[in-house]
């Protein structure tokens, strides 16, 4: 009873510490984001007039808003999550290596290459779609800005339908890209990975049966593998989704690097 109460208190303490660490990570990421966006704003104000003449105001607005609103969530927090989850994965796999080397081989061969493959396969496709989205959003800004500035003329010449049709076309294209990015980033890779992780159980059973292990030994190995793989599952899922988030917002970093 005393041990159970102690373990429960330790579990509560662990979660309190994790919440505090997450809170500090979020605060720090937004502080960094604020500093970077301030520097970017000041740098833009110091740009020559030719820079503003050579570029559409909607494109400049899109880049400024991307840095101001997306950097912390899409880049900084995703990077922190990506690194921390990899640390967890390596700690778990190292523990398995010490306790059950051949189960480590199964877990490593099945789980790690699969995660890497899913990240690699998605990378180029996500980059293309996110870059296309980044190019389309300024057209939406341009449409809205022109509509607001020229509302009197638009109403005078009955141009509402033209502006509305243009807005709908660009918005639908952006929404289509966002739907595909969201699906390919957060759902398809995760479901594929879960299926492959479960498939690893069949490999453990086949390996045990082939080598003539007893039923009790096979059950023990299955239990250990299931515990390891399903503990790794949330971490590797977060690694995949955070990596996809970084890829889908890589144009924000490209813009910042190009302006240094």
GROMACS elastic network, one bead per residue, 0.5 to 0.9 nm:
[ bonds ]
;  ai    aj funct       b0    kb
    1     4     6  0.51072   500
    1     5     6  0.62238   500
    1     6     6  0.85961   500
    2     5     6  0.51456   500
    2     6     6  0.61327   500
    2     7     6  0.86538   500
    3     6     6  0.50064   500
    3     7     6  0.61288   500
    3     8     6  0.85261   500
    4     7     6  0.51600   500
    4     8     6  0.61236   500
    4     9     6  0.86315   500
    5     8     6  0.50595   500
    5     9     6  0.61933   500
    5    10     6  0.86106   500
    6     9     6  0.51330   500
    6    10     6  0.61687   500
    6    11     6  0.85915   500
    7    11     6  0.61143   500
    7    12     6  0.86659   500
    8    11     6  0.50119   500
    8    12     6  0.63081   500
    8    13     6  0.86336   500
    9    12     6  0.50500   500
    9    13     6  0.61016   500
    9    14     6  0.85539   500
   10    14     6  0.60351   500
   10    15     6  0.86356   500
   11    14     6  0.51114   500
   11    15     6  0.63609   500
   11    16     6  0.86921   500
   12    15     6  0.52601   500
   12    16     6  0.62080   500
   12    17     6  0.86907   500
   13    16     6  0.50862   500
   13    17     6  0.61981   500
   13    18     6  0.86113   500
   14    17     6  0.51971   500
   14    18     6  0.61958   500
   14    19     6  0.86907   500
   15    19     6  0.60902   500
   15    20     6  0.85447   500
   16    19     6  0.51640   500
   16    20     6  0.62470   500
   16    21     6  0.86782   500
   17    20     6  0.50879   500
   17    21     6  0.61598   500
   17    22     6  0.85839   500
   18    21     6  0.50515   500
   18    22     6  0.60827   500
   18    23     6  0.84979   500
   19    22     6  0.50686   500
   19    23     6  0.60679   500
   19    24     6  0.86447   500
   20    23     6  0.50182   500
   20    24     6  0.62393   500
   20    25     6  0.86008   500
   21    24     6  0.51509   500
   21    25     6  0.61487   500
   21    26     6  0.86712   500
   22    26     6  0.61856   500
   22    27     6  0.86022   500
   23    26     6  0.51871   500
   23    27     6  0.61889   500
   23    28     6  0.85524   500
   24    27     6  0.50399   500
   24    28     6  0.59464   500
   24    29     6  0.84208   500
   25    28     6  0.51491   500
   25    29     6  0.60371   500
   25    30     6  0.86723   500
   25    77     6  0.74162   500
   25    80     6  0.78888   500
   26    29     6  0.51563   500
   26    30     6  0.63256   500
   26    31     6  0.86067   500
   26    72     6  0.81253   500
   26    73     6  0.85623   500
   26    76     6  0.89010   500
   26    77     6  0.69520   500
   27    30     6  0.53558   500
   27    31     6  0.61740   500
   27    32     6  0.86935   500
   28    32     6  0.61414   500
   28    33     6  0.84409   500
   29    32     6  0.51406   500
   29    33     6  0.60350   500
   29    34     6  0.85780   500
   29    71     6  0.86325   500
   29    72     6  0.53902   500
   29    73     6  0.79625   500
   29    76     6  0.58739   500
   29    77     6  0.65106   500
   30    34     6  0.59645   500
   30    35     6  0.85420   500
   30    71     6  0.85337   500
   30    72     6  0.55975   500
   30    73     6  0.83472   500
   30    76     6  0.85511   500
   31    34     6  0.50706   500
   31    35     6  0.63345   500
   31    36     6  0.87087   500
   31    72     6  0.86949   500
   32    35     6  0.51392   500
   32    36     6  0.61795   500
   32    37     6  0.85218   500
   32    72     6  0.76966   500
   32    76     6  0.85470   500
   33    36     6  0.51724   500
   33    37     6  0.59716   500
   33    38     6  0.84069   500
   33    67     6  0.77455   500
   33    68     6  0.69860   500
   33    69     6  0.84811   500
   33    70     6  0.88230   500
   33    71     6  0.62429   500
   33    72     6  0.55320   500
   33    76     6  0.81933   500
   34    37     6  0.51906   500
   34    38     6  0.59876   500
   34    39     6  0.85675   500
   34    68     6  0.73305   500
   34    72     6  0.88175   500
   35    38     6  0.51319   500
   35    39     6  0.62061   500
   35    40     6  0.85650   500
   36    39     6  0.51356   500
   36    40     6  0.60700   500
   36    41     6  0.85574   500
   36    67     6  0.79323   500
   36    68     6  0.83080   500
   36   256     6  0.89837   500
   37    41     6  0.60202   500
   37    42     6  0.85775   500
   37    64     6  0.77921   500
   37    67     6  0.60734   500
   37    68     6  0.54282   500
   37    71     6  0.88613   500
   38    41     6  0.50840   500
   38    42     6  0.62037   500
   38    43     6  0.85262   500
   38    68     6  0.86030   500
   39    42     6  0.51717   500
   39    43     6  0.60593   500
   39    44     6  0.85621   500
   40    43     6  0.50507   500
   40    44     6  0.61465   500
   40    45     6  0.86844   500
   40    64     6  0.78223   500
   40    67     6  0.82340   500
   40   256     6  0.79218   500
   40   259     6  0.83081   500
   41    44     6  0.51084   500
   41    45     6  0.63100   500
   41    46     6  0.87900   500
   41    64     6  0.75669   500
   42    45     6  0.50714   500
   42    46     6  0.63616   500
   42    47     6  0.88591   500
   43    46     6  0.51383   500
   43    47     6  0.64391   500
   43   259     6  0.85116   500
   44    47     6  0.51846   500
   44    48     6  0.87344   500
   45    48     6  0.84123   500
   47    50     6  0.82081   500
   47    51     6  0.64772   500
   47    52     6  0.79651   500
   48    51     6  0.55407   500
   48    52     6  0.73469   500
   49    52     6  0.53582   500
   49    53     6  0.63193   500
   49    54     6  0.87023   500
   50    54     6  0.59670   500
   50    55     6  0.86155   500
   51    54     6  0.53314   500
   51    55     6  0.64418   500
   52    55     6  0.53851   500
   52    56     6  0.73451   500
   52    57     6  0.73073   500
   52    60     6  0.84491   500
   53    56     6  0.76301   500
   53    57     6  0.88539   500
   55    58     6  0.84908   500
   55    59     6  0.70973   500
   55    60     6  0.72724   500
   56    59     6  0.53796   500
   56    60     6  0.66168   500
   56    61     6  0.87397   500
   56   138     6  0.84741   500
   56   142     6  0.84991   500
   57    60     6  0.51294   500
   57    61     6  0.60648   500
   57    62     6  0.85639   500
   57   138     6  0.84909   500
   57   141     6  0.89113   500
   57   142     6  0.78586   500
   58    62     6  0.60761   500
   58    63     6  0.86934   500
   58   137     6  0.84428   500
   58   139     6  0.70794   500
   58   140     6  0.82823   500
   58   141     6  0.55039   500
   58   142     6  0.53337   500
   58   145     6  0.82037   500
   59    62     6  0.50437   500
   59    63     6  0.63094   500
   59    64     6  0.86086   500
   59   135     6  0.81172   500
   59   137     6  0.81883   500
   59   138     6  0.50419   500
   59   139     6  0.81631   500
   59   141     6  0.82441   500
   59   142     6  0.84880   500
   60    63     6  0.52549   500
   60    64     6  0.61371   500
   60    65     6  0.85914   500
   60   138     6  0.83030   500
   61    64     6  0.50909   500
   61    65     6  0.60356   500
   61    66     6  0.84582   500
   61   138     6  0.76170   500
   61   141     6  0.79771   500
   62    65     6  0.52255   500
   62    66     6  0.60645   500
   62    67     6  0.87124   500
   62   134     6  0.79224   500
   62   137     6  0.69678   500
   62   138     6  0.58490   500
   62   141     6  0.77049   500
   63    66     6  0.50612   500
   63    67     6  0.63160   500
   63    68     6  0.85798   500
   63   134     6  0.86459   500
   63   138     6  0.89132   500
   63   252     6  0.73698   500
   63   255     6  0.73073   500
   64    67     6  0.53432   500
   64    68     6  0.61250   500
   64    69     6  0.85331   500
   65    69     6  0.56945   500
   65    70     6  0.76169   500
   66    69     6  0.54367   500
   66    70     6  0.51359   500
   66    71     6  0.68471   500
   66   249     6  0.89594   500
   66   252     6  0.64327   500
   67    70     6  0.57742   500
   67    71     6  0.52804   500
   67    72     6  0.84646   500
   67   252     6  0.63231   500
   67   253     6  0.85300   500
   67   255     6  0.87050   500
   67   256     6  0.80108   500
   68    71     6  0.66009   500
   68    72     6  0.83383   500
   69    72     6  0.73052   500
   69    73     6  0.79879   500
   70    73     6  0.56551   500
   70    74     6  0.55304   500
   70    75     6  0.74174   500
   70   249     6  0.80713   500
   70   252     6  0.80389   500
   71    74     6  0.55216   500
   71    75     6  0.51696   500
   71    76     6  0.63828   500
   71    77     6  0.86019   500
   71   249     6  0.83276   500
   71   252     6  0.71270   500
   71   253     6  0.83358   500
   72    75     6  0.57312   500
   72    77     6  0.59756   500
   72    78     6  0.83512   500
   73    76     6  0.61719   500
   73    77     6  0.52861   500
   73    78     6  0.67144   500
   74    77     6  0.65317   500
   74    78     6  0.58161   500
   74    79     6  0.83734   500
   74   242     6  0.82419   500
   74   245     6  0.59564   500
   74   246     6  0.62315   500
   74   248     6  0.84670   500
   74   249     6  0.64179   500
   74   250     6  0.89842   500
   75    78     6  0.52752   500
   75    79     6  0.59264   500
   75    80     6  0.86648   500
   75   242     6  0.87248   500
   75   245     6  0.74480   500
   75   246     6  0.55967   500
   75   249     6  0.70784   500
   75   250     6  0.79564   500
   75   252     6  0.84837   500
   75   253     6  0.83047   500
   76    79     6  0.51609   500
   76    80     6  0.63323   500
   76    81     6  0.86896   500
   76   246     6  0.88246   500
   77    80     6  0.50960   500
   77    81     6  0.61214   500
   77    82     6  0.84887   500
   77   242     6  0.85566   500
   78    81     6  0.50567   500
   78    82     6  0.59698   500
   78    83     6  0.86548   500
   78   239     6  0.87648   500
   78   241     6  0.85339   500
   78   243     6  0.72421   500
   78   245     6  0.68339   500
   78   246     6  0.65606   500
   79    82     6  0.50283   500
   79    83     6  0.62667   500
   79    84     6  0.86107   500
   79   242     6  0.70811   500
   79   243     6  0.78397   500
   79   246     6  0.73499   500
   80    83     6  0.53423   500
   80    84     6  0.61035   500
   80    85     6  0.85162   500
   81    84     6  0.52280   500
   81    85     6  0.59639   500
   81    86     6  0.84836   500
   81   238     6  0.73955   500
   81   239     6  0.72334   500
   81   242     6  0.67590   500
   82    85     6  0.55113   500
   82    86     6  0.63406   500
   82    87     6  0.88825   500
   82   238     6  0.71862   500
   82   239     6  0.50694   500
   82   240     6  0.81790   500
   82   241     6  0.87361   500
   82   242     6  0.58224   500
   82   243     6  0.67197   500
   83    86     6  0.52628   500
   83    87     6  0.64090   500
   83    88     6  0.89174   500
   83   239     6  0.81522   500
   84    87     6  0.51466   500
   84    88     6  0.64650   500
   84    89     6  0.88257   500
   84   239     6  0.89875   500
   85    88     6  0.50253   500
   85    89     6  0.62205   500
   85    90     6  0.87229   500
   85   235     6  0.53710   500
   85   236     6  0.71150   500
   85   238     6  0.71558   500
   85   239     6  0.63093   500
   86    90     6  0.62104   500
   86    91     6  0.85970   500
   86   235     6  0.75504   500
   86   236     6  0.77022   500
   86   239     6  0.71171   500
   87    90     6  0.52736   500
   87    91     6  0.61956   500
   87    92     6  0.87054   500
   88    91     6  0.51832   500
   88    92     6  0.62582   500
   88    93     6  0.86470   500
   88   232     6  0.82754   500
   88   235     6  0.73331   500
   89    92     6  0.52690   500
   89    93     6  0.61532   500
   89    94     6  0.85475   500
   89   232     6  0.62910   500
   89   235     6  0.68290   500
   89   236     6  0.74688   500
   90    93     6  0.50674   500
   90    94     6  0.59277   500
   90    95     6  0.85073   500
   91    94     6  0.51740   500
   91    95     6  0.62615   500
   91    96     6  0.87546   500
   92    95     6  0.51674   500
   92    96     6  0.63209   500
   92    97     6  0.86627   500
   92   228     6  0.75456   500
   92   231     6  0.86282   500
   92   232     6  0.77093   500
   93    96     6  0.50312   500
   93    97     6  0.60905   500
   93    98     6  0.87511   500
   93   104     6  0.64022   500
   93   107     6  0.77619   500
   93   108     6  0.74592   500
   93   228     6  0.82526   500
   93   232     6  0.88646   500
   94    98     6  0.64159   500
   94    99     6  0.88003   500
   94   104     6  0.80399   500
   95    98     6  0.52788   500
   95    99     6  0.63731   500
   95   100     6  0.84530   500
   95   104     6  0.87565   500
   96    99     6  0.50872   500
   96   100     6  0.54315   500
   96   101     6  0.66418   500
   96   102     6  0.89323   500
   96   103     6  0.70783   500
   96   104     6  0.54893   500
   96   107     6  0.88574   500
   96   228     6  0.79757   500
   97   100     6  0.55315   500
   97   102     6  0.77214   500
   97   103     6  0.75522   500
   97   104     6  0.50861   500
   97   105     6  0.79839   500
   98   101     6  0.63700   500
   98   104     6  0.86081   500
   99   103     6  0.88066   500
   99   104     6  0.86670   500
  100   103     6  0.53910   500
  100   104     6  0.62878   500
  100   105     6  0.89172   500
  100   221     6  0.89841   500
  100   224     6  0.89697   500
  101   105     6  0.64092   500
  101   106     6  0.89295   500
  102   106     6  0.64954   500
  102   107     6  0.86995   500
  103   106     6  0.50443   500
  103   107     6  0.60954   500
  103   108     6  0.83943   500
  103   204     6  0.82234   500
  103   221     6  0.75840   500
  103   224     6  0.81640   500
  103   225     6  0.67000   500
  104   107     6  0.50520   500
  104   108     6  0.58209   500
  104   109     6  0.82888   500
  104   225     6  0.86990   500
  105   108     6  0.51835   500
  105   109     6  0.58546   500
  105   110     6  0.82755   500
  106   109     6  0.53113   500
  106   110     6  0.58851   500
  106   111     6  0.81293   500
  106   200     6  0.73632   500
  106   203     6  0.80645   500
  106   204     6  0.75741   500
  106   225     6  0.84348   500
  107   110     6  0.53927   500
  107   111     6  0.56242   500
  107   112     6  0.76470   500
  107   197     6  0.86112   500
  107   200     6  0.77310   500
  107   225     6  0.73558   500
  107   228     6  0.78950   500
  107   229     6  0.68921   500
  108   111     6  0.55221   500
  108   112     6  0.54292   500
  108   113     6  0.75570   500
  109   112     6  0.62982   500
  109   113     6  0.63221   500
  109   114     6  0.81956   500
  110   113     6  0.64918   500
  110   114     6  0.63641   500
  110   115     6  0.89812   500
  110   196     6  0.74709   500
  110   197     6  0.70595   500
  110   199     6  0.87745   500
  110   200     6  0.64477   500
  111   114     6  0.53261   500
  111   115     6  0.63047   500
  111   116     6  0.88214   500
  111   193     6  0.79656   500
  111   196     6  0.77872   500
  111   197     6  0.65218   500
  111   200     6  0.83877   500
  111   229     6  0.78396   500
  111   232     6  0.85763   500
  111   233     6  0.87036   500
  111   236     6  0.83991   500
  112   115     6  0.52435   500
  112   116     6  0.63006   500
  112   117     6  0.86355   500
  112   236     6  0.83677   500
  113   117     6  0.59601   500
  113   118     6  0.85350   500
  114   117     6  0.50626   500
  114   118     6  0.61497   500
  114   119     6  0.86007   500
  114   193     6  0.69850   500
  114   196     6  0.78532   500
  115   118     6  0.52209   500
  115   119     6  0.62449   500
  115   120     6  0.86242   500
  115   189     6  0.84877   500
  115   193     6  0.70818   500
  115   236     6  0.69470   500
  115   237     6  0.82549   500
  115   239     6  0.82373   500
  115   240     6  0.67425   500
  116   119     6  0.51734   500
  116   120     6  0.60891   500
  116   121     6  0.85721   500
  116   240     6  0.83296   500
  117   120     6  0.50337   500
  117   121     6  0.59513   500
  117   122     6  0.84910   500
  118   121     6  0.52798   500
  118   122     6  0.62371   500
  118   123     6  0.85504   500
  118   189     6  0.61132   500
  118   190     6  0.88711   500
  118   192     6  0.85325   500
  118   193     6  0.80462   500
  118   240     6  0.75669   500
  119   122     6  0.54272   500
  119   123     6  0.60520   500
  119   189     6  0.80986   500
  119   240     6  0.61589   500
  119   241     6  0.87482   500
  119   243     6  0.69942   500
  119   244     6  0.69867   500
  120   123     6  0.51924   500
  120   124     6  0.76658   500
  121   124     6  0.70914   500
  121   125     6  0.76996   500
  122   125     6  0.54844   500
  122   126     6  0.59398   500
  122   127     6  0.84955   500
  122   184     6  0.72394   500
  122   185     6  0.78226   500
  122   189     6  0.84310   500
  122   244     6  0.75070   500
  122   247     6  0.89731   500
  123   126     6  0.53606   500
  123   127     6  0.61477   500
  123   128     6  0.87399   500
  123   243     6  0.87294   500
  123   244     6  0.70890   500
  123   247     6  0.64099   500
  123   248     6  0.82979   500
  124   127     6  0.50860   500
  124   128     6  0.62393   500
  124   129     6  0.87166   500
  124   247     6  0.85193   500
  125   128     6  0.52678   500
  125   129     6  0.63057   500
  125   130     6  0.86193   500
  125   181     6  0.88749   500
  125   184     6  0.89844   500
  126   129     6  0.51652   500
  126   130     6  0.59451   500
  126   131     6  0.83625   500
  126   180     6  0.88194   500
  126   181     6  0.63677   500
  126   184     6  0.77190   500
  126   185     6  0.78743   500
  126   244     6  0.74286   500
  126   247     6  0.65948   500
  126   248     6  0.55620   500
  127   130     6  0.52536   500
  127   131     6  0.59864   500
  127   132     6  0.85043   500
  127   247     6  0.60192   500
  127   248     6  0.56304   500
  127   249     6  0.80507   500
  127   250     6  0.74645   500
  127   251     6  0.83271   500
  128   131     6  0.52319   500
  128   132     6  0.61827   500
  128   133     6  0.86434   500
  128   248     6  0.85687   500
  129   132     6  0.50810   500
  129   133     6  0.61581   500
  129   134     6  0.85981   500
  129   177     6  0.62582   500
  129   178     6  0.83164   500
  129   180     6  0.81987   500
  129   181     6  0.69813   500
  129   248     6  0.77614   500
  130   134     6  0.60818   500
  130   135     6  0.86252   500
  130   177     6  0.75784   500
  130   178     6  0.81139   500
  130   181     6  0.74188   500
  130   247     6  0.82708   500
  130   248     6  0.52092   500
  130   249     6  0.67937   500
  130   250     6  0.82874   500
  130   251     6  0.77636   500
  131   135     6  0.62885   500
  131   136     6  0.87377   500
  131   248     6  0.79673   500
  131   249     6  0.84381   500
  131   250     6  0.85777   500
  131   251     6  0.66567   500
  132   135     6  0.50772   500
  132   136     6  0.62736   500
  132   137     6  0.88359   500
  132   174     6  0.84892   500
  132   177     6  0.80299   500
  133   136     6  0.51024   500
  133   137     6  0.62204   500
  133   173     6  0.82797   500
  133   174     6  0.58004   500
  133   175     6  0.88399   500
  133   177     6  0.64786   500
  133   178     6  0.76038   500
  134   137     6  0.56212   500
  134   138     6  0.74907   500
  134   174     6  0.88978   500
  134   251     6  0.76907   500
  135   138     6  0.63892   500
  135   139     6  0.77447   500
  136   139     6  0.54772   500
  136   140     6  0.69976   500
  136   170     6  0.68103   500
  136   171     6  0.84747   500
  136   173     6  0.79773   500
  136   174     6  0.66283   500
  137   140     6  0.51866   500
  137   141     6  0.64978   500
  137   142     6  0.87037   500
  137   170     6  0.79006   500
  137   171     6  0.81687   500
  137   174     6  0.71323   500
  138   142     6  0.59820   500
  138   143     6  0.84903   500
  139   143     6  0.60785   500
  139   144     6  0.86202   500
  139   167     6  0.84001   500
  139   170     6  0.70678   500
  140   143     6  0.51067   500
  140   144     6  0.62386   500
  140   145     6  0.85380   500
  140   166     6  0.85977   500
  140   167     6  0.63348   500
  140   170     6  0.64215   500
  140   171     6  0.68838   500
  141   144     6  0.52172   500
  141   145     6  0.59583   500
  141   146     6  0.83909   500
  142   145     6  0.51708   500
  142   146     6  0.59265   500
  142   147     6  0.83204   500
  143   146     6  0.52736   500
  143   147     6  0.60033   500
  143   148     6  0.86413   500
  143   163     6  0.69176   500
  143   164     6  0.87889   500
  143   166     6  0.75063   500
  143   167     6  0.64205   500
  144   148     6  0.61202   500
  144   149     6  0.85428   500
  144   163     6  0.85582   500
  144   167     6  0.78624   500
  145   148     6  0.52137   500
  145   149     6  0.60652   500
  145   150     6  0.83573   500
  146   149     6  0.51847   500
  146   150     6  0.57613   500
  146   151     6  0.79618   500
  146   163     6  0.89314   500
  147   150     6  0.53059   500
  147   151     6  0.54776   500
  147   154     6  0.74737   500
  147   160     6  0.85658   500
  147   163     6  0.70986   500
  148   151     6  0.53679   500
  148   152     6  0.88094   500
  149   152     6  0.81463   500
  150   153     6  0.54500   500
  150   154     6  0.60362   500
  150   155     6  0.86303   500
  151   155     6  0.60825   500
  151   156     6  0.84732   500
  151   160     6  0.87070   500
  152   155     6  0.53420   500
  152   156     6  0.61593   500
  152   157     6  0.88148   500
  153   157     6  0.62199   500
  153   158     6  0.83339   500
  153   159     6  0.81584   500
  154   157     6  0.53827   500
  154   158     6  0.57867   500
  154   160     6  0.61858   500
  154   163     6  0.86242   500
  155   159     6  0.62312   500
  155   160     6  0.66383   500
  156   159     6  0.77944   500
  157   160     6  0.85042   500
  158   161     6  0.75000   500
  158   162     6  0.86627   500
  159   162     6  0.54184   500
  159   163     6  0.65225   500
  159   164     6  0.86543   500
  160   163     6  0.53739   500
  160   164     6  0.60069   500
  160   165     6  0.85098   500
  161   164     6  0.50194   500
  161   165     6  0.59177   500
  161   166     6  0.85061   500
  162   165     6  0.52176   500
  162   166     6  0.62275   500
  162   167     6  0.85679   500
  163   166     6  0.51563   500
  163   167     6  0.60624   500
  163   168     6  0.85912   500
  164   167     6  0.50011   500
  164   168     6  0.60999   500
  164   169     6  0.86417   500
  165   168     6  0.50933   500
  165   169     6  0.61963   500
  165   170     6  0.87650   500
  166   169     6  0.52423   500
  166   170     6  0.63539   500
  166   171     6  0.84605   500
  167   170     6  0.54750   500
  167   171     6  0.59272   500
  167   172     6  0.84530   500
  168   171     6  0.50875   500
  168   172     6  0.59032   500
  168   173     6  0.84931   500
  169   172     6  0.53407   500
  169   173     6  0.63316   500
  169   174     6  0.87616   500
  170   173     6  0.51641   500
  170   174     6  0.62118   500
  170   175     6  0.86040   500
  171   174     6  0.50752   500
  171   175     6  0.60540   500
  171   176     6  0.85088   500
  172   176     6  0.60159   500
  172   177     6  0.86079   500
  173   176     6  0.50878   500
  173   177     6  0.63537   500
  173   178     6  0.86710   500
  174   177     6  0.51782   500
  174   178     6  0.61433   500
  174   179     6  0.86260   500
  175   179     6  0.60468   500
  175   180     6  0.85832   500
  176   179     6  0.52094   500
  176   180     6  0.63446   500
  176   181     6  0.86607   500
  177   180     6  0.51619   500
  177   181     6  0.60520   500
  177   182     6  0.84991   500
  178   181     6  0.50461   500
  178   182     6  0.59821   500
  178   183     6  0.84693   500
  179   182     6  0.51836   500
  179   183     6  0.61112   500
  179   184     6  0.85770   500
  180   183     6  0.51163   500
  180   184     6  0.60172   500
  180   185     6  0.83028   500
  181   184     6  0.52279   500
  181   185     6  0.57776   500
  181   186     6  0.83117   500
  181   244     6  0.88875   500
  181   248     6  0.75280   500
  182   185     6  0.51311   500
  182   186     6  0.57997   500
  182   187     6  0.75075   500
  183   186     6  0.56625   500
  183   187     6  0.52575   500
  183   188     6  0.62278   500
  183   189     6  0.87963   500
  184   187     6  0.61785   500
  184   188     6  0.54792   500
  184   189     6  0.67267   500
  184   244     6  0.83483   500
  185   188     6  0.71718   500
  185   189     6  0.69759   500
  185   190     6  0.85070   500
  185   240     6  0.78170   500
  185   241     6  0.57806   500
  185   242     6  0.85628   500
  185   243     6  0.85800   500
  185   244     6  0.52918   500
  185   245     6  0.69287   500
  185   248     6  0.83494   500
  186   189     6  0.68608   500
  186   190     6  0.66171   500
  186   237     6  0.86612   500
  186   240     6  0.81008   500
  186   241     6  0.55425   500
  186   242     6  0.89683   500
  186   244     6  0.79103   500
  186   245     6  0.87819   500
  187   190     6  0.53639   500
  187   191     6  0.61795   500
  187   192     6  0.86478   500
  187   241     6  0.86417   500
  188   191     6  0.53491   500
  188   192     6  0.61948   500
  188   193     6  0.85932   500
  189   192     6  0.51456   500
  189   193     6  0.60429   500
  189   194     6  0.86426   500
  189   237     6  0.82286   500
  189   240     6  0.74390   500
  189   241     6  0.82962   500
  190   193     6  0.50977   500
  190   194     6  0.62444   500
  190   195     6  0.87926   500
  190   236     6  0.87348   500
  190   237     6  0.57518   500
  190   238     6  0.88478   500
  190   240     6  0.74667   500
  190   241     6  0.79497   500
  191   194     6  0.51282   500
  191   195     6  0.63691   500
  191   196     6  0.87821   500
  192   195     6  0.52408   500
  192   196     6  0.63690   500
  192   197     6  0.87094   500
  193   196     6  0.51354   500
  193   197     6  0.61071   500
  193   198     6  0.86462   500
  193   233     6  0.82399   500
  193   236     6  0.87637   500
  193   237     6  0.78018   500
  194   197     6  0.50561   500
  194   198     6  0.62551   500
  194   199     6  0.85248   500
  194   230     6  0.88794   500
  194   233     6  0.72497   500
  194   237     6  0.86922   500
  195   198     6  0.52218   500
  195   199     6  0.61402   500
  195   200     6  0.87995   500
  196   200     6  0.63495   500
  197   200     6  0.51650   500
  197   201     6  0.72947   500
  197   226     6  0.88452   500
  197   229     6  0.66388   500
  197   230     6  0.80013   500
  197   233     6  0.78305   500
  198   201     6  0.54678   500
  198   202     6  0.74074   500
  198   226     6  0.82403   500
  198   229     6  0.83690   500
  198   230     6  0.88841   500
  199   202     6  0.53116   500
  199   203     6  0.67904   500
  200   203     6  0.50169   500
  200   204     6  0.64199   500
  200   205     6  0.87762   500
  200   225     6  0.84432   500
  200   226     6  0.89502   500
  200   229     6  0.86835   500
  201   204     6  0.51063   500
  201   205     6  0.63330   500
  201   206     6  0.86378   500
  201   222     6  0.64969   500
  201   225     6  0.72165   500
  201   226     6  0.71673   500
  202   205     6  0.50510   500
  202   206     6  0.60480   500
  202   207     6  0.84655   500
  203   207     6  0.59419   500
  203   208     6  0.84775   500
  204   207     6  0.51090   500
  204   208     6  0.61285   500
  204   209     6  0.85340   500
  204   218     6  0.77114   500
  204   221     6  0.74025   500
  204   222     6  0.66127   500
  204   225     6  0.80156   500
  205   208     6  0.51983   500
  205   209     6  0.60659   500
  205   210     6  0.84939   500
  205   218     6  0.64880   500
  205   219     6  0.84255   500
  205   221     6  0.85441   500
  205   222     6  0.72472   500
  206   209     6  0.51447   500
  206   210     6  0.59632   500
  206   211     6  0.85969   500
  207   210     6  0.51869   500
  207   211     6  0.62945   500
  207   212     6  0.86602   500
  207   213     6  0.87334   500
  207   218     6  0.89265   500
  208   211     6  0.53446   500
  208   212     6  0.62109   500
  208   213     6  0.52127   500
  208   214     6  0.79184   500
  208   215     6  0.85879   500
  208   217     6  0.80150   500
  208   218     6  0.57523   500
  208   221     6  0.85378   500
  209   212     6  0.50912   500
  209   213     6  0.59762   500
  209   214     6  0.80561   500
  209   215     6  0.85226   500
  209   218     6  0.77816   500
  210   213     6  0.78102   500
  213   216     6  0.82078   500
  213   217     6  0.61811   500
  213   218     6  0.64129   500
  214   217     6  0.52199   500
  214   218     6  0.62883   500
  214   219     6  0.86298   500
  215   218     6  0.51169   500
  215   219     6  0.60793   500
  215   220     6  0.85304   500
  216   219     6  0.50875   500
  216   220     6  0.61251   500
  216   221     6  0.86734   500
  217   220     6  0.50226   500
  217   221     6  0.62140   500
  217   222     6  0.85499   500
  218   221     6  0.51201   500
  218   222     6  0.60477   500
  218   223     6  0.85214   500
  219   222     6  0.50144   500
  219   223     6  0.60750   500
  219   224     6  0.86565   500
  220   223     6  0.51166   500
  220   224     6  0.63220   500
  220   225     6  0.86299   500
  221   224     6  0.51247   500
  221   225     6  0.60165   500
  221   226     6  0.83826   500
  222   225     6  0.50711   500
  222   226     6  0.58582   500
  222   227     6  0.83918   500
  223   226     6  0.51547   500
  223   227     6  0.60832   500
  223   228     6  0.85776   500
  224   227     6  0.51301   500
  224   228     6  0.61283   500
  224   229     6  0.85074   500
  225   228     6  0.50874   500
  225   229     6  0.58415   500
  225   230     6  0.82460   500
  226   229     6  0.52054   500
  226   230     6  0.57945   500
  226   231     6  0.81499   500
  227   230     6  0.54900   500
  227   231     6  0.59966   500
  227   232     6  0.85231   500
  228   231     6  0.51457   500
  228   232     6  0.60667   500
  228   233     6  0.84743   500
  229   233     6  0.58649   500
  230   234     6  0.72764   500
  231   234     6  0.65412   500
  231   235     6  0.74771   500
  232   235     6  0.52927   500
  232   236     6  0.60459   500
  232   237     6  0.84001   500
  233   236     6  0.53374   500
  233   237     6  0.59498   500
  233   238     6  0.85440   500
  234   237     6  0.50554   500
  234   238     6  0.61627   500
  234   239     6  0.86186   500
  235   238     6  0.51441   500
  235   239     6  0.62266   500
  235   240     6  0.87581   500
  236   240     6  0.61489   500
  236   241     6  0.85867   500
  237   240     6  0.51467   500
  237   241     6  0.62171   500
  237   242     6  0.85005   500
  238   241     6  0.51221   500
  238   242     6  0.58338   500
  238   243     6  0.82545   500
  239   242     6  0.52583   500
  239   243     6  0.59614   500
  239   244     6  0.84983   500
  240   243     6  0.51779   500
  240   244     6  0.61431   500
  240   245     6  0.86002   500
  241   244     6  0.50336   500
  241   245     6  0.60926   500
  241   246     6  0.86440   500
  242   246     6  0.62128   500
  242   247     6  0.86387   500
  243   246     6  0.50890   500
  243   247     6  0.62485   500
  243   248     6  0.86363   500
  244   247     6  0.50278   500
  244   248     6  0.60375   500
  244   249     6  0.86060   500
  245   248     6  0.51424   500
  245   249     6  0.62723   500
  245   250     6  0.84639   500
  246   249     6  0.53503   500
  246   250     6  0.58622   500
  247   250     6  0.50768   500
  247   251     6  0.83623   500
  248   251     6  0.77015   500
  249   252     6  0.58115   500
  249   253     6  0.76258   500
  250   253     6  0.53378   500
  250   254     6  0.63376   500
  250   255     6  0.87753   500
  251   255     6  0.60720   500
  251   256     6  0.85800   500
  252   255     6  0.52160   500
  252   256     6  0.63549   500
  252   257     6  0.87170   500
  253   256     6  0.50402   500
  253   257     6  0.60347   500
  253   258     6  0.84310   500
  254   257     6  0.52103   500
  254   258     6  0.60363   500
  254   259     6  0.86440   500
  255   258     6  0.51590   500
  255   259     6  0.63195   500
  255   260     6  0.89543   500
  256   259     6  0.52774   500
  256   260     6  0.65663   500
  257   260     6  0.53731   500
